[in-house]
Amino acid sequence: MISAKQRALVQKQMKRDDSKIVNIVLKNEQQVAGEIERATSKGIYLVDGRLYAYEDIREINGLS
């Protein structure tokens, strides 16, 4: 599970005007990529509607 500090970093990155494309590695070793729509207390929502809960995430853009 990623830490609160890492969640804050993801939220900070979302506020930038740059790309919001992320690579997420889940605890089950599955890798997914997509554009972040928003990050909430439930997890990270991608623009295509997928939701990934923080407890299921092992790594985001190389941050573990």
C-alpha positions in Angstrom: 0.0 0.0 0.0 1.3 3.4 -0.9 1.9 5.9 1.9 0.0 9.1 2.6 3.1 11.1 1.5 3.0 9.3 -1.8 -0.7 10.0 -2.2 -0.1 13.6 -1.6 2.7 13.6 -4.2 0.3 12.1 -6.8 -2.4 14.7 -5.9 0.3 17.4 -6.3 1.3 16.0 -9.7 -2.4 16.1 -10.8 -2.5 19.9 -10.2 0.3 20.5 -12.8 -0.6 21.4 -16.3 1.6 18.5 -17.5 0.4 15.1 -18.5 -1.5 13.1 -15.9 -0.6 9.7 -17.4 0.5 7.2 -14.7 1.8 3.7 -14.6 0.4 1.8 -11.7 1.7 -1.6 -10.4 -0.8 -3.5 -8.3 0.0 -5.8 -5.5 -1.0 -8.8 -7.8 1.8 -7.7 -10.1 -0.6 -6.4 -12.8 0.5 -3.2 -14.4 -2.0 -0.6 -15.7 -1.6 2.8 -17.3 -3.9 5.6 -17.9 -4.7 9.3 -17.3 -5.7 10.3 -13.8 -9.1 12.0 -13.5 -9.0 12.5 -9.8 -7.5 11.0 -6.6 -9.8 10.7 -3.6 -9.8 9.0 -0.2 -11.1 5.9 -2.0 -8.3 5.7 -4.5 -7.2 6.8 -7.9 -9.8 7.3 -10.7 -8.7 7.1 -14.3 -10.6 9.0 -17.0 -11.9 5.7 -18.5 -13.7 5.0 -15.2 -11.4 2.5 -13.6 -10.8 2.9 -9.8 -7.7 1.6 -8.0 -7.9 1.6 -4.2 -4.7 2.6 -2.5 -4.4 -0.7 -0.6 -4.3 -2.5 -3.9 -1.5 -0.3 -5.3 2.1 -1.3 -4.8 3.8 1.4 -7.0 2.8 4.5 -8.9 5.3 5.8 -11.5 8.1 4.0 -9.8 7.2 5.2 -6.3 6.6 2.4 -3.9 
